[in-house]
């Protein structure tokens, strides 16, 4: 089902939409606007999914074991030393 709606566009927006129609990319200015709304909707839905995934990661991290700064430094130093050792072994 479609609904007829009145919208206001700036001159620049209207000229851009018309140029897409004239180039044969869309059948009408209305089709351009519909596509734009679909793209916006998908983008917003994607952002919502990303935020929810981030919330889950943060929740999982908060429930995990706490590592203080000194221990983190030690772990990083060991990882760097191992990588350097691995790299030196391949030379």
Secondary structure, DSSP 8 states (H G I E B T S, - for coil): ----------HHHHHHHHHHHHTTS-SSHHHHHHHHHHHHHHHHHHHHHHHHHHHHHHHHHHHS----HHHHHHHHHHHHHHHHHHHHHH-
